């Protein structure tokens, strides 16, 4: 049976760029500076981020809405 656990979903840099509207260079700079989630290496040429970590990072950057 397959699990649809969001914690198991991984995404590539192109998807991270689309989700965050950040450039690749900004993402890599912020990873180096500790301002963005670190990716994992599957192989020497495949780098991925956990989808749930990117969503959490985005949520932390959006100010709470004032339900007026």
Residue pairs with C-beta under 8 A, 6 or more apart in sequence:
6 51
6 52
6 55
7 50
7 52
9 50
9 51
9 52
10 40
10 48
10 49
10 50
10 51
11 19
11 48
11 49
11 50
11 51
11 54
12 46
12 47
12 48
12 49
13 24
13 27
13 39
13 47
13 49
16 22
16 27
16 49
16 54
17 23
17 24
17 27
19 54
19 55
19 58
20 27
20 54
20 57
20 58
22 30
27 36
30 36
31 37
31 38
31 39
36 57
37 49
37 50
37 53
37 54
37 56
37 57
39 47
39 48
39 49
40 47
40 48
40 49
40 50
41 47
42 48
